[in-house]
Amino acid sequence: MTDLQEKQLREYRIKGLGYKAIASVLNLSRDVVRNYCKSHSLEGYAAVVAMNIEEKIQQGSACLCCGKFIQQPAMGRKRKFCSEKCRREWWLAHPEALQKKETAIYEKTCVYCGKPFIVYGNRNRRYCRHECYVHDRFWREEEGRDSYVRPNQFEEAEHE
């Protein structure tokens, strides 16, 4: 069984599909699907499994992305994901869940190319992309410009 098939099997099981349905969709035998589900605590009636996992996610004891059990820390913020990989996948799939503040959106002009750009959360950003930074910082002599002088933080604040 491939990693992709495992991921799909887990997703289908969490959604409430039975062993036979999953096996036919993934071109696996019912026994392979059943054994995987038993070894990953997804056994039982499909509807009950889906309901249990949804409850665990709401309680914070299961990963939002894959439904795996999460060991919560004794102190600090509760975890929502079992791994960094799951966190990234979930946020890529749910961009509407981002809660951006209007006060943290800044309109800037690139110091190197002069193009306007919008940045979120970093009002000190000076370049629209990494290539502009590299050209401005390291290619000055090749382009026939004065050598780089790092701006003083107080001067930057006055220009804004």
DSSP file (Angstrom, degrees, kcal/mol; ACC not computed):
  #  RESIDUE AA STRUCTURE BP1 BP2  ACC     N-H-->O    O-->H-N    N-H-->O    O-->H-N    TCO  KAPPA ALPHA  PHI   PSI    X-CA   Y-CA   Z-CA
    1    1 A M              0   0    0      0, 0.0     2,-0.1     0, 0.0    27,-0.0   0.000 360.0 360.0 360.0 132.8    0.0    0.0    0.0
    2    2 A T     >  -     0   0    0      1,-0.1     4,-2.2     4,-0.0     5,-0.2  -0.334 360.0-109.7 -83.4 167.3    1.4    3.4   -1.0
    3    3 A D  H  > S+     0   0    0      1,-0.2     4,-2.4     2,-0.2     5,-0.2   0.886 120.3  53.1 -62.7 -38.5    1.5    6.5    1.2
    4    4 A L  H  > S+     0   0    0      1,-0.2     4,-2.6     2,-0.2    -1,-0.2   0.912 108.5  49.2 -64.0 -42.3   -1.2    8.1   -1.0
    5    5 A Q  H  > S+     0   0    0      2,-0.2     4,-2.9     1,-0.2    -1,-0.2   0.898 110.3  51.4 -64.1 -39.4   -3.5    5.1   -0.6
    6    6 A E  H  X S+     0   0    0     -4,-2.2     4,-2.5     2,-0.2    -2,-0.2   0.930 111.3  47.5 -61.4 -44.7   -3.0    5.2    3.2
    7    7 A K  H  X S+     0   0    0     -4,-2.4     4,-2.3     1,-0.2    -2,-0.2   0.928 114.6  45.7 -63.2 -45.2   -3.9    8.9    3.3
    8    8 A Q  H  X S+     0   0    0     -4,-2.6     4,-3.0     2,-0.2     5,-0.2   0.904 111.1  53.3 -65.1 -40.8   -6.9    8.3    1.1
    9    9 A L  H  X S+     0   0    0     -4,-2.9     4,-2.4     1,-0.2    -2,-0.2   0.929 110.2  47.5 -59.0 -46.2   -8.0    5.3    3.1
   10   10 A R  H  X S+     0   0    0     -4,-2.5     4,-2.4     2,-0.2    -1,-0.2   0.917 113.1  48.6 -61.4 -44.6   -7.8    7.3    6.4
   11   11 A E  H  X S+     0   0    0     -4,-2.3     4,-2.0     1,-0.2    -2,-0.2   0.931 112.7  47.1 -62.8 -46.2   -9.8   10.2    4.8
   12   12 A Y  H  X>S+     0   0    0     -4,-3.0     5,-2.4     1,-0.2     4,-0.8   0.896 112.9  49.7 -62.5 -39.7  -12.5    7.9    3.5
   13   13 A R  H ><5S+     0   0    0     -4,-2.4     3,-0.7    -5,-0.2    -1,-0.2   0.908 109.8  50.2 -67.1 -41.1  -12.8    6.1    6.8
   14   14 A I  H 3<5S+     0   0    0     -4,-2.4    -1,-0.2     1,-0.2    -2,-0.2   0.859 107.0  55.7 -64.4 -34.8  -13.1    9.3    8.7
   15   15 A K  H 3<5S-     0   0    0     -4,-2.0    -1,-0.2    -5,-0.2    -2,-0.2   0.679 126.2-101.9 -72.2 -16.7  -15.8   10.4    6.3
   16   16 A G  T <<5 +     0   0    0     -4,-0.8    -3,-0.2    -3,-0.7     2,-0.1   0.610  67.5 149.5 110.3  13.4  -17.7    7.2    7.2
   17   17 A L      < -     0   0    0     -5,-2.4    -1,-0.3    29,-0.1     2,-0.1  -0.482  41.7-120.9 -78.2 151.8  -17.1    4.8    4.3
   18   18 A G     >  -     0   0    0     -2,-0.1     4,-2.2     1,-0.1     5,-0.2  -0.290  27.2 -99.3 -85.1 173.3  -17.1    1.1    4.9
   19   19 A Y  H  > S+     0   0    0      1,-0.2     4,-2.7     2,-0.2     5,-0.2   0.914 120.4  48.3 -59.9 -47.0  -14.3   -1.4    4.2
   20   20 A K  H  > S+     0   0    0      1,-0.2     4,-2.4     2,-0.2    -1,-0.2   0.907 111.5  49.3 -64.4 -42.6  -15.7   -2.7    0.9
   21   21 A A  H  > S+     0   0    0      2,-0.2     4,-1.9     1,-0.2    -1,-0.2   0.922 113.8  45.6 -63.4 -44.3  -16.4    0.8   -0.5
   22   22 A I  H  X S+     0   0    0     -4,-2.2     4,-2.5     1,-0.2    -2,-0.2   0.921 111.9  52.6 -64.4 -43.7  -12.9    1.9    0.4
   23   23 A A  H  X>S+     0   0    0     -4,-2.7     5,-2.2     1,-0.2     4,-0.7   0.894 110.2  47.4 -60.8 -41.5  -11.4   -1.3   -1.0
   24   24 A S  H  <5S+     0   0    0     -4,-2.4     3,-0.3     3,-0.2    -1,-0.2   0.880 113.4  47.9 -69.6 -37.1  -13.2   -0.9   -4.4
   25   25 A V  H  <5S+     0   0    0     -4,-1.9    -2,-0.2     1,-0.2    -1,-0.2   0.901 120.0  37.3 -69.0 -40.8  -12.2    2.8   -4.7
   26   26 A L  H  <5S-     0   0    0     -4,-2.5    -1,-0.2    -5,-0.2    -2,-0.2   0.397 107.6-120.6 -93.9   2.5   -8.5    2.2   -3.9
   27   27 A N  T  <5S+     0   0    0     -4,-0.7     2,-0.3    -3,-0.3    -3,-0.2   0.913  70.6 127.1  56.6  45.8   -8.2   -1.2   -5.7
   28   28 A L      < -     0   0    0     -5,-2.2    -1,-0.2    -6,-0.2     2,-0.2  -0.794  65.7 -95.7-120.7 166.9   -7.3   -3.0   -2.6
   29   29 A S     >  -     0   0    0     -2,-0.3     4,-1.9     1,-0.1     5,-0.2  -0.527  29.9-120.2 -80.8 155.2   -8.7   -6.1   -0.9
   30   30 A R  H  > S+     0   0    0      1,-0.2     4,-2.8     2,-0.2     5,-0.2   0.865 113.6  56.2 -61.2 -36.2  -11.2   -5.7    1.9
   31   31 A D  H  > S+     0   0    0      2,-0.2     4,-2.8     1,-0.2    -1,-0.2   0.886 104.9  50.9 -65.1 -39.4   -8.9   -7.5    4.2
   32   32 A V  H  > S+     0   0    0      2,-0.2     4,-2.2     1,-0.2    -1,-0.2   0.932 113.3  45.8 -62.8 -45.0   -6.0   -5.1    3.6
   33   33 A V  H  X S+     0   0    0     -4,-1.9     4,-2.5     2,-0.2    -2,-0.2   0.935 114.1  48.3 -63.2 -46.7   -8.3   -2.2    4.3
   34   34 A R  H  X S+     0   0    0     -4,-2.8     4,-2.5     1,-0.2    -2,-0.2   0.913 111.9  49.0 -61.6 -44.0   -9.8   -3.8    7.4
   35   35 A N  H  X S+     0   0    0     -4,-2.8     4,-2.3     2,-0.2    -1,-0.2   0.894 111.4  49.5 -64.2 -39.8   -6.3   -4.7    8.8
   36   36 A Y  H  X S+     0   0    0     -4,-2.2     4,-1.2    -5,-0.2    -1,-0.2   0.939 111.7  49.1 -62.7 -45.6   -5.1   -1.2    8.3
   37   37 A C  H  <>S+     0   0    0     -4,-2.5     5,-3.7     1,-0.2     6,-0.6   0.896 111.5  49.0 -62.5 -40.3   -8.1    0.2   10.0
   38   38 A K  H ><5S+     0   0    0     -4,-2.5     3,-1.1     4,-0.2    -1,-0.2   0.905 111.0  49.4 -65.7 -40.4   -7.7   -2.1   13.0
   39   39 A S  H 3<5S+     0   0    0     -4,-2.3    -1,-0.2     1,-0.2    -2,-0.2   0.678 115.9  43.6 -74.6 -15.4   -4.0   -1.3   13.4
   40   40 A H  T 3<5S-     0   0    0     -4,-1.2    -1,-0.2    -3,-0.3    -2,-0.2   0.038 117.0-108.4-116.2  25.3   -4.7    2.4   13.3
   41   41 A S  T < 5S+     0   0    0     -3,-1.1    -3,-0.2     1,-0.1    -4,-0.1   0.861  86.3 118.6  49.7  48.2   -7.8    2.3   15.6
   42   42 A L      < +     0   0    0     -5,-3.7    -4,-0.2    -8,-0.1    -5,-0.1   0.084  41.3 123.6-119.3  18.8  -10.3    3.0   12.8
   43   43 A E        +     0   0    0     -6,-0.6     2,-0.2    -5,-0.2    -8,-0.0  -0.288  39.3  55.3 -80.7 166.8  -12.2   -0.3   13.2
   44   44 A G  S    S-     0   0    0      4,-0.0     2,-0.1    -2,-0.0    -7,-0.0  -0.560  99.5 -14.5 108.7-173.8  -15.9   -0.6   13.9
   45   45 A Y     >  -     0   0    0     -2,-0.2     4,-2.5     1,-0.1     5,-0.2  -0.417  63.4-129.9 -64.6 136.7  -19.0    0.7   12.2
   46   46 A A  H  > S+     0   0    0      1,-0.2     4,-2.5     2,-0.2     5,-0.2   0.878 105.4  50.1 -58.8 -43.1  -18.1    3.4    9.7
   47   47 A A  H  > S+     0   0    0      1,-0.2     4,-2.1     2,-0.2    -1,-0.2   0.886 112.1  48.2 -64.5 -38.5  -20.7    5.9   10.9
   48   48 A V  H  > S+     0   0    0      2,-0.2     4,-2.9     1,-0.2    -2,-0.2   0.899 110.5  51.7 -68.3 -41.1  -19.6    5.4   14.5
   49   49 A V  H  X S+     0   0    0     -4,-2.5     4,-2.5     2,-0.2     5,-0.2   0.941 111.3  47.2 -60.6 -47.9  -15.9    5.8   13.6
   50   50 A A  H  X S+     0   0    0     -4,-2.5     4,-2.2     1,-0.2    -1,-0.2   0.910 113.9  47.6 -60.5 -43.2  -16.7    9.1   11.7
   51   51 A M  H  X S+     0   0    0     -4,-2.1     4,-2.3     2,-0.2    -2,-0.2   0.915 112.1  49.7 -64.8 -43.5  -18.7   10.4   14.6
   52   52 A N  H  X S+     0   0    0     -4,-2.9     4,-2.4     1,-0.2    -2,-0.2   0.903 111.3  48.1 -63.1 -42.0  -16.1    9.4   17.2
   53   53 A I  H  X S+     0   0    0     -4,-2.5     4,-2.4     2,-0.2    -1,-0.2   0.905 110.3  51.7 -68.1 -40.2  -13.3   11.1   15.2
   54   54 A E  H  X S+     0   0    0     -4,-2.2     4,-2.2    -5,-0.2    -2,-0.2   0.914 111.0  48.7 -60.8 -42.2  -15.4   14.3   14.8
   55   55 A E  H  X S+     0   0    0     -4,-2.3     4,-2.1     2,-0.2    -2,-0.2   0.916 110.8  50.2 -62.4 -43.3  -16.0   14.4   18.6
   56   56 A K  H  X>S+     0   0    0     -4,-2.4     5,-2.3     1,-0.2     4,-1.0   0.884 109.8  50.6 -63.9 -38.6  -12.3   13.9   19.3
   57   57 A I  H ><5S+     0   0    0     -4,-2.4     3,-0.5     4,-0.2    -1,-0.2   0.922 110.9  48.6 -64.3 -43.7  -11.4   16.7   16.9
   58   58 A Q  H 3<5S+     0   0    0     -4,-2.2    -2,-0.2     1,-0.2    -1,-0.2   0.856 111.8  49.5 -64.5 -34.9  -13.9   19.0   18.6
   59   59 A Q  H 3<5S-     0   0    0     -4,-2.1    -1,-0.2    -5,-0.2    -2,-0.2   0.658 115.3-117.7 -77.8 -15.8  -12.5   18.0   22.0
   60   60 A G  T <<5S+     0   0    0     -4,-1.0    -3,-0.2    -3,-0.5    19,-0.1   0.628  86.8 109.4  89.4  14.4   -8.9   18.7   20.8
   61   61 A S  S   <S+     0   0    0     -5,-2.3     9,-2.2    -6,-0.2     2,-0.3   0.398  71.3  56.3-102.8   3.4   -7.7   15.1   21.3
   62   62 A A  B    S-A   69   0A   0     -6,-1.0     7,-0.2     7,-0.3     6,-0.1  -0.971  92.4 -98.2-133.4 150.4   -7.4   14.4   17.5
   63   63 A C     >  -     0   0    0      5,-2.8     4,-1.0    -2,-0.3    18,-0.2  -0.392  23.0-138.5 -65.6 136.4   -5.5   16.1   14.7
   64   64 A L  T  4 S+     0   0    0     16,-2.3    -1,-0.1     1,-0.1    17,-0.1   0.806 100.1  41.1 -64.7 -29.5   -7.6   18.4   12.5
   65   65 A C  T  4 S+     0   0    0     15,-0.2    -1,-0.1     3,-0.1    16,-0.1   0.951 133.5   9.2 -86.2 -55.6   -6.0   17.1    9.4
   66   66 A C  T  4 S-     0   0    0      2,-0.1    -2,-0.1   -52,-0.0   -52,-0.1   0.607  89.3-121.9-109.2 -14.0   -5.6   13.4    9.7
   67   67 A G     <  +     0   0    0     -4,-1.0    -3,-0.1     1,-0.3     3,-0.1   0.515  57.4 149.4  85.8   4.9   -7.6   12.5   12.8
   68   68 A K        -     0   0    0     -6,-0.1    -5,-2.8     1,-0.1    -1,-0.3  -0.340  56.8 -92.0 -69.9 155.1   -4.7   10.9   14.7
   69   69 A F  B     -A   62   0A   0     -7,-0.2     2,-0.5     1,-0.0    -7,-0.3  -0.421  40.0-151.2 -66.4 139.0   -4.6   11.0   18.5
   70   70 A I        -     0   0    0     -9,-2.2     2,-0.8    -2,-0.1    12,-0.1  -0.963   9.1-140.1-116.8 128.3   -2.7   14.0   19.9
   71   71 A Q        -     0   0    0     -2,-0.5   -10,-0.0    11,-0.1     8,-0.0  -0.788  27.2-142.6 -83.4 112.3   -0.9   14.0   23.2
   72   72 A Q        -     0   0    0     -2,-0.8     6,-0.1     1,-0.1     2,-0.0  -0.533  15.8-113.1 -79.7 141.6   -1.6   17.4   24.7
   73   73 A P        -     0   0    0      0, 0.0    -1,-0.1     0, 0.0     6,-0.1  -0.353  17.2-125.9 -69.8 154.3    1.1   19.2   26.7
   74   74 A A  S    S+     0   0    0      1,-0.1     2,-0.3    -2,-0.0     4,-0.0   0.866  93.6  24.2 -68.0 -36.1    0.5   19.7   30.4
   75   75 A M  S    S+     0   0    0      2,-0.1     2,-0.1     0, 0.0    -1,-0.1  -0.879 103.6  28.0-126.9 158.9    1.2   23.5   30.1
   76   76 A G  S    S-     0   0    0     -2,-0.3     2,-0.1     2,-0.0     0, 0.0  -0.390  97.8 -12.1  93.1-169.0    0.9   25.9   27.2
   77   77 A R  S    S-     0   0    0     -2,-0.1     2,-0.1     1,-0.1    -2,-0.1  -0.399  70.8-111.4 -72.4 141.4   -1.2   26.1   24.1
   78   78 A K        -     0   0    0     -2,-0.1     2,-0.2    -6,-0.1    -1,-0.1  -0.469  32.8-118.8 -70.9 143.4   -3.2   23.1   23.1
   79   79 A R        -     0   0    0    -19,-0.1    -1,-0.1    -2,-0.1     3,-0.1  -0.596  24.9-175.3 -82.9 144.3   -2.1   21.4   19.9
   80   80 A K  S    S+     0   0    0     -2,-0.2   -16,-2.3     1,-0.1     2,-0.3   0.577  70.2  46.3-108.0 -18.8   -4.4   21.1   16.9
   81   81 A F        -     0   0    0    -18,-0.2    -1,-0.1   -17,-0.1     3,-0.1  -0.918  67.7-139.5-129.9 151.3   -2.2   19.0   14.7
   82   82 A C  S    S+     0   0    0     -2,-0.3     2,-0.3     1,-0.1   -11,-0.1   0.734  86.3   4.8 -80.6 -22.9   -0.1   15.9   15.2
   83   83 A S  S  > S-     0   0    0      1,-0.1     4,-1.9     0, 0.0    -1,-0.1  -0.958  73.4-105.2-153.7 167.9    2.8   17.2   13.1
   84   84 A E  H  > S+     0   0    0     -2,-0.3     4,-2.5     2,-0.2     5,-0.2   0.862 119.0  57.5 -64.7 -36.7    4.1   20.1   11.1
   85   85 A K  H  > S+     0   0    0      1,-0.2     4,-2.4     2,-0.2    -1,-0.2   0.926 107.5  46.3 -60.7 -46.3    3.2   18.3    7.9
   86   86 A C  H  > S+     0   0    0      2,-0.2     4,-2.5     1,-0.2    -1,-0.2   0.891 110.7  53.5 -64.4 -39.3   -0.4   18.0    8.9
   87   87 A R  H  X S+     0   0    0     -4,-1.9     4,-2.3     2,-0.2    -2,-0.2   0.935 111.1  45.3 -60.9 -47.0   -0.5   21.7   10.0
   88   88 A R  H  X S+     0   0    0     -4,-2.5     4,-2.1     1,-0.2    -2,-0.2   0.919 113.4  49.7 -64.2 -44.1    0.8   22.9    6.6
   89   89 A E  H  X S+     0   0    0     -4,-2.4     4,-1.9    -5,-0.2    -1,-0.2   0.917 111.6  49.1 -60.6 -43.8   -1.6   20.6    4.7
   90   90 A W  H  X S+     0   0    0     -4,-2.5     4,-1.3     1,-0.2    -2,-0.2   0.929 111.8  46.9 -64.6 -45.7   -4.6   21.8    6.7
   91   91 A W  H  < S+     0   0    0     -4,-2.3    -1,-0.2     1,-0.2    -2,-0.2   0.842 110.7  53.2 -67.8 -32.1   -3.8   25.5    6.3
   92   92 A L  H  < S+     0   0    0     -4,-2.1    -1,-0.2     1,-0.2    -2,-0.2   0.878 113.0  44.4 -65.9 -36.3   -3.2   25.0    2.5
   93   93 A A  H  < S+     0   0    0     -4,-1.9    -2,-0.2     1,-0.2    -1,-0.2   0.677 119.2  42.9 -80.7 -17.9   -6.6   23.3    2.2
   94   94 A H    ><  +     0   0    0     -4,-1.3     3,-1.4    -5,-0.1    -1,-0.2  -0.492  57.9 150.0-128.3  62.8   -8.4   25.9    4.4
   95   95 A P  G >  S+     0   0    0      0, 0.0     3,-1.4     0, 0.0    -1,-0.1   0.759  70.4  69.0 -66.8 -21.8   -7.2   29.5    3.4
   96   96 A E  G 3  S+     0   0    0      1,-0.2    -2,-0.1    -3,-0.1    -5,-0.0   0.680  87.4  67.5 -69.2 -15.8  -10.6   30.9    4.4
   97   97 A A  G <  S+     0   0    0     -3,-1.4    -1,-0.2    -6,-0.1     2,-0.2   0.598  74.1 108.0 -81.4 -10.9   -9.8   30.1    8.1
   98   98 A L    <   -     0   0    0     -3,-1.4     2,-0.7    -4,-0.2     0, 0.0  -0.473  58.4-154.8 -67.2 135.5   -7.0   32.7    8.2
   99   99 A Q        -     0   0    0     -2,-0.2     2,-0.3     2,-0.0    -1,-0.1  -0.801  16.6-175.2-115.1  88.2   -8.1   35.7   10.2
  100  100 A K        -     0   0    0     -2,-0.7     2,-0.3     1,-0.0     5,-0.0  -0.655  20.1-131.6 -88.2 138.3   -6.0   38.6    8.9
  101  101 A K    >   -     0   0    0     -2,-0.3     3,-1.2     1,-0.1    20,-0.1  -0.695   6.7-139.3 -87.7 138.5   -6.2   42.0   10.6
  102  102 A E  G >  S+     0   0    0     -2,-0.3     3,-1.2     1,-0.2    -1,-0.1   0.806 101.9  61.6 -65.3 -29.7   -6.7   45.1    8.4
  103  103 A T  G 3  S+     0   0    0      1,-0.2    -1,-0.2     3,-0.0    -3,-0.0   0.619  98.0  58.4 -74.3 -11.2   -4.3   47.1   10.5
  104  104 A A  G <  S+     0   0    0     -3,-1.2    17,-3.5     2,-0.0     2,-0.5   0.269  82.5  97.3-101.9  11.2   -1.5   44.6    9.6
  105  105 A I  E <   -B  120   0B   0     -3,-1.2     2,-0.4    15,-0.2    15,-0.2  -0.898  55.1-172.9-102.7 124.2   -1.7   45.1    5.9
  106  106 A Y  E     -B  119   0B   0     13,-3.0    13,-2.7    -2,-0.5     2,-0.6  -0.936  20.5-144.5-122.2 138.0    0.8   47.6    4.5
  107  107 A E  E     +B  118   0B   0     -2,-0.4     2,-0.2    11,-0.2    11,-0.2  -0.902  34.0 170.2 -99.0 122.0    1.2   49.1    1.0
  108  108 A K  E     -B  117   0B   0      9,-3.1     9,-2.8    -2,-0.6     2,-0.4  -0.770  31.8-130.1-126.5 168.6    4.9   49.6    0.2
  109  109 A T  E     -B  116   0B   0      7,-0.3     2,-0.1    -2,-0.2     6,-0.1  -0.992  34.0-112.2-121.2 130.8    7.1   50.5   -2.7
  110  110 A C     >  -     0   0    0      5,-2.7     4,-1.1    -2,-0.4    17,-0.2  -0.388  16.2-145.1 -64.2 132.1   10.1   48.3   -3.5
  111  111 A V  T  4 S+     0   0    0     15,-2.2    -1,-0.1     2,-0.1    16,-0.1   0.815  95.5  39.1 -66.9 -31.8   13.4   50.1   -2.9
  112  112 A Y  T  4 S+     0   0    0     14,-0.3    -1,-0.1     3,-0.1    15,-0.1   0.954 131.0  18.3 -86.6 -56.6   15.1   48.4   -5.9
  113  113 A C  T  4 S-     0   0    0      2,-0.1    -2,-0.1     1,-0.0    -1,-0.1   0.643  90.6-130.3 -96.9 -14.7   12.5   48.1   -8.7
  114  114 A G     <  +     0   0    0     -4,-1.1    -3,-0.1     1,-0.3    13,-0.0   0.514  56.3 142.4  81.0   4.8   10.0   50.8   -7.5
  115  115 A K        -     0   0    0     -6,-0.1    -5,-2.7     1,-0.1    -1,-0.3  -0.571  53.0-118.7 -79.3 140.9    7.0   48.5   -7.9
  116  116 A P  E     +B  109   0B   0      0, 0.0     2,-0.3     0, 0.0    -7,-0.3  -0.543  39.1 174.7 -75.0 145.6    4.2   48.9   -5.3
  117  117 A F  E     -B  108   0B   0     -9,-2.8    -9,-3.1    -2,-0.2     2,-0.4  -0.977  27.7-126.3-147.8 159.3    3.5   45.8   -3.3
  118  118 A I  E     -B  107   0B   0     -2,-0.3     2,-0.4   -11,-0.2   -11,-0.2  -0.912  25.0-172.4-110.7 134.0    1.3   44.7   -0.4
  119  119 A V  E     -B  106   0B   0    -13,-2.7   -13,-3.0    -2,-0.4     2,-0.5  -0.952  14.0-141.6-127.3 146.2    2.8   43.1    2.7
  120  120 A Y  E    S-B  105   0B   0     -2,-0.4   -15,-0.2   -15,-0.2   -16,-0.0  -0.934  76.0 -10.1-111.6 121.3    1.1   41.5    5.7
  121  121 A G  S    S+     0   0    0    -17,-3.5     2,-0.4    -2,-0.5    -1,-0.1   0.373 110.2  85.1  85.2  -3.1    2.5   41.8    9.2
  122  122 A N    >   +     0   0    0    -18,-0.3     3,-1.2     1,-0.1   -16,-0.1  -0.804  42.4 174.5-134.5  93.6    5.9   43.3    8.5
  123  123 A R  T 3  S+     0   0    0     -2,-0.4    -1,-0.1     1,-0.2    -2,-0.0   0.626  77.9  62.9 -75.4 -10.7    5.9   47.1    8.1
  124  124 A N  T 3  S+     0   0    0      2,-0.0    -1,-0.2    33,-0.0     2,-0.1   0.439  71.7 122.7 -91.9   0.0    9.7   47.2    7.8
  125  125 A R    <   +     0   0    0     -3,-1.2    -6,-0.1     1,-0.1     3,-0.0  -0.387  34.4 179.4 -66.2 138.8    9.9   45.2    4.6
  126  126 A R        +     0   0    0    -18,-0.1   -15,-2.2    -2,-0.1     2,-0.3   0.586  55.4  60.7-116.5 -16.5   11.6   47.1    1.8
  127  127 A Y        -     0   0    0    -17,-0.2     3,-0.1   -16,-0.1    -1,-0.1  -0.880  64.0-142.5-121.7 148.4   11.6   44.8   -1.2
  128  128 A C  S    S+     0   0    0     -2,-0.3     2,-0.3     1,-0.1    -1,-0.1   0.773  86.4   0.9 -78.3 -25.8    8.8   43.2   -3.1
  129  129 A R  S  > S-     0   0    0      1,-0.1     4,-1.4     0, 0.0     3,-0.3  -0.959  77.4-100.2-155.0 168.8   10.7   39.9   -3.6
  130  130 A H  H  > S+     0   0    0     -2,-0.3     4,-2.5     1,-0.2     5,-0.2   0.851 115.9  60.2 -65.2 -37.0   14.0   38.2   -2.7
  131  131 A E  H  > S+     0   0    0      1,-0.2     4,-2.6     2,-0.2    -1,-0.2   0.886 103.4  51.8 -60.5 -38.8   15.6   38.8   -6.1
  132  132 A C  H  > S+     0   0    0     -3,-0.3     4,-2.6     2,-0.2     5,-0.2   0.904 109.3  50.4 -64.1 -40.9   15.2   42.6   -5.6
  133  133 A Y  H  X S+     0   0    0     -4,-1.4     4,-2.6     2,-0.2     5,-0.3   0.939 111.5  47.7 -60.8 -47.5   16.9   42.3   -2.2
  134  134 A V  H  X>S+     0   0    0     -4,-2.5     4,-2.8     1,-0.2     5,-0.6   0.925 113.7  47.0 -61.9 -46.3   19.8   40.3   -3.7
  135  135 A H  H  X5S+     0   0    0     -4,-2.6     4,-1.4     1,-0.2    -1,-0.2   0.930 116.1  44.1 -62.3 -45.1   20.3   42.8   -6.6
  136  136 A D  H  <5S+     0   0    0     -4,-2.6    -2,-0.2    -5,-0.2    -1,-0.2   0.874 121.4  38.8 -67.9 -37.1   20.1   45.8   -4.4
  137  137 A R  H  <5S+     0   0    0     -4,-2.6    11,-0.3    -5,-0.2    -2,-0.2   0.877 131.5  17.0 -82.9 -39.8   22.3   44.4   -1.7
  138  138 A F  H  <5S+     0   0    0     -4,-2.8     3,-0.2    -5,-0.3    -3,-0.2   0.599 117.0  56.0-117.3 -13.9   25.0   42.5   -3.6
  139  139 A W     X< +     0   0    0     -4,-1.4     4,-1.7    -5,-0.6     6,-0.2   0.146  68.3 111.3-108.4  21.0   25.0   43.6   -7.3
  140  140 A R  T  4>S+     0   0    0      1,-0.2     5,-2.8     2,-0.2     4,-0.5   0.924  79.2  46.6 -61.4 -46.5   25.5   47.3   -6.8
  141  141 A E  T >45S+     0   0    0      1,-0.2     3,-1.0    -3,-0.2    -1,-0.2   0.901 111.7  51.4 -64.9 -40.2   29.1   47.5   -8.2
  142  142 A E  T 345S+     0   0    0      1,-0.3    -1,-0.2    -4,-0.2    -2,-0.2   0.827 112.8  46.2 -65.4 -31.5   28.1   45.4  -11.3
  143  143 A E  T 3<5S-     0   0    0     -4,-1.7    -1,-0.3    -8,-0.1    -2,-0.2   0.429 117.4-113.5 -91.6   0.2   25.2   47.7  -12.0
  144  144 A G  T < 5S+     0   0    0     -3,-1.0     2,-0.2    -4,-0.5    -3,-0.2   0.812  70.7 131.8  75.8  31.7   27.3   50.8  -11.5
  145  145 A R      < -     0   0    0     -5,-2.8    -1,-0.2    -6,-0.2     3,-0.1  -0.679  64.5 -81.0-110.0 167.7   25.6   52.1   -8.3
  146  146 A D        -     0   0    0     -2,-0.2    -1,-0.1     1,-0.1     3,-0.1  -0.234  59.6 -88.8 -61.4 155.0   27.0   53.4   -5.0
  147  147 A S        -     0   0    0      1,-0.1     2,-0.2    -7,-0.1    -1,-0.1  -0.255  54.9 -86.4 -65.5 156.8   28.0   50.7   -2.5
  148  148 A Y        -     0   0    0    -11,-0.3     2,-0.5    -3,-0.1    -1,-0.1  -0.429  41.1-173.0 -70.7 130.8   25.4   49.6   -0.1
  149  149 A V        -     0   0    0     -2,-0.2    -3,-0.0    -3,-0.1    -1,-0.0  -0.991  27.3-124.7-123.5 121.2   24.9   51.5    3.1
  150  150 A R        -     0   0    0     -2,-0.5     2,-0.0     1,-0.1    -2,-0.0  -0.472  31.5-119.8 -67.3 126.1   22.5   50.0    5.6
  151  151 A P        -     0   0    0      0, 0.0     2,-0.2     0, 0.0    -1,-0.1  -0.355  23.8-112.2 -69.0 146.2   19.8   52.6    6.5
  152  152 A N     >  -     0   0    0      1,-0.1     4,-1.8    -2,-0.0     3,-0.3  -0.529  20.8-127.0 -73.6 142.6   19.4   53.8   10.0
  153  153 A Q  H  > S+     0   0    0      1,-0.2     4,-1.7     2,-0.2    -1,-0.1   0.842 109.8  54.6 -61.9 -33.1   16.2   52.6   11.6
  154  154 A F  H  > S+     0   0    0      1,-0.2     4,-1.4     2,-0.2    -1,-0.2   0.865 106.3  51.5 -69.9 -35.1   15.3   56.2   12.6
  155  155 A E  H  > S+     0   0    0     -3,-0.3     4,-1.5     1,-0.2    -2,-0.2   0.889 107.8  52.7 -67.2 -38.8   15.7   57.4    9.0
  156  156 A E  H  X S+     0   0    0     -4,-1.8     4,-1.0     1,-0.2    -2,-0.2   0.902 106.8  52.3 -62.8 -40.9   13.3   54.6    7.8
  157  157 A A  H  < S+     0   0    0     -4,-1.7     3,-0.3     1,-0.2    -1,-0.2   0.854 107.0  53.2 -64.9 -34.9   10.7   55.6   10.3
  158  158 A E  H  < S+     0   0    0     -4,-1.4    -1,-0.2     1,-0.2    -2,-0.2   0.849 104.7  55.3 -68.8 -33.8   10.8   59.3    9.1
  159  159 A H  H  <        0   0    0     -4,-1.5    -1,-0.2     1,-0.2    -2,-0.2   0.745 360.0 360.0 -72.9 -22.8   10.3   58.3    5.5
  160  160 A E     <        0   0    0     -4,-1.0    -1,-0.2    -3,-0.3    -2,-0.2   0.454 360.0 360.0 -84.8 360.0    7.1   56.4    6.2
